[in-house]
Amino acid sequence: MKIKTKSVVSVAVVSWLSCCCLSATLAATTRRVAVDDDRMGMADDNITRARRVAALMGAFVADAAAMPLHWIYDTDEIVSILANSNRTAQPEFFPTNKYCVFYDYPVGQFTPFGEQMAVYTHSLAVEGKVDPQASNRR
């Protein structure tokens, strides 16, 4: 059976990509967009905000989609798991988390990185800055 490289790569790196997406989004979100022209300012701010929200949502979905096969860095093992489960064309939201040796979360839940991303995002929304300790003060 031929395994699609795209499927294996998407599972192997999607958590890493979601973390990169989070870092870039948080860095961009903590800076105010400079606006020189009032008539363009509102549109630019709305577009920028929509892009930031979309990037965060993409990162959250990617994290949850990769969670069942998280921490498997051997692509041959991923290929074998997907082939044996007839999931080579659809590795995201793999139906079981039995392959992750570090935690046992229900399918669709965030990885620990996604949980951390949620804390940072909540802090940014409430505090206006990234403050991981803000959740401890509530």
N, C-alpha and C positions, 0 to 999 in steps of 0.2 A: 504494500500500500504506500503510495506516495504522500508524504506529509507536506502541506503547504508551508514554506519557510515563513511567510507572513504570519501565519497562526502561531508558530512556535516563538518567533521573535516578539510578537505582541504580548504573549504571556510572560516571557522571560524578562521583558523590560518595562512593562506597563506601570509597575509600582515605582520604579526609578523615574520614569517620565512624569508620573503624577507628583512626585516630590519636587522635581525640577519645575513643573508648572506651578506648584504652590509657591516655591521660592521666588520665581519671577513675578507672579501675581502679587504676592505680599510686598515685594520690593516696590512694584509700580503703584500699588494701592496706598502705600504710606507717603507717597509724594503727591502733592497737589499739582494738577495740570495747569501750567501757566497759560493764561488766555489773554491775548493782546486786543482782540476785537470783540466787543460786546455782542454783536449780532451772530458771531460764530461760536462764542463761548459756550452757550447753553447746549448747542448741538454737539460740540466737541466733548463737553463733560458727559452728556448722555451716552454718546458712543463709547467713550472710554469706560464709563461705569458698566455698560452692557457687556463690553469685552472682558472686563475684570470678573464680572459675575459668571459669564460663560466659561472663562478659564477655570474658576473655582469649581463650578458644577462639573466640568469635564474631569478635573482632578479627583473629585469625590467619586464620580461614577467609575473612573478608571481604577481607583484604589479598590473599591468594592468588587469590581469585575475580576480583578486579579487575585483577590484574597484567597480563594480555595487552593491555588497553586503557588502561593507566596513562599518564598525561601527555597525554591527549587532552582538552582543555578545550573544544573546539568541539563543541557538542551536535549540530549539523548533520552534522559529520563522523562522529560516533558513530552517528547515525541511518543514514547512508549505508553505513557498514561493516556494521552489523547487518542492514540490509535486503538488501544484496548477498550476504550470507552466510546468509540465511534464519534469523537468530538473534534476531529482535526479541523473541520471548517468553522467550528464555533467554540473556541477555548474559553471565552469569557463566561463568567458566572458558572464555572464548573460545578456540577451538582453535589459534590461532596468536598469536605475539607479534611479528609483523612490523611492527606499527604503532607500537611504542614505539621512539623514536629514541635513547634514552639507555642502554639495556641490552638484552641478548638472553638472557633466562632461559627455561628450559623452562616450559611451561604448568603451573601448580599450585605453582610456587615463589613465595616471598615477594618483594615489592618490596623495595627498599633500606630502606623504612620498616618493613616487616615483619621484616627482618633485624635492624634496630636494636631493635625491640620484643622480639625473642627474646633479645638480649643483656641488655636491661633486666630482662626477666622472669626469666632465669637468675640474674642478680645478686640480684634480690629473693629468689628461692628459696634461694640458697646463702648470701648475706651477710646476709639479713634487711633489706636496704635497697637502694635503687637506686644502684648504683655501676658506671658504665660501664667504669671502669678495672679492675674486678675480673677481667675476662676476660683482661687483659694480664698479670696476676700469676700465672696458672696455667701 
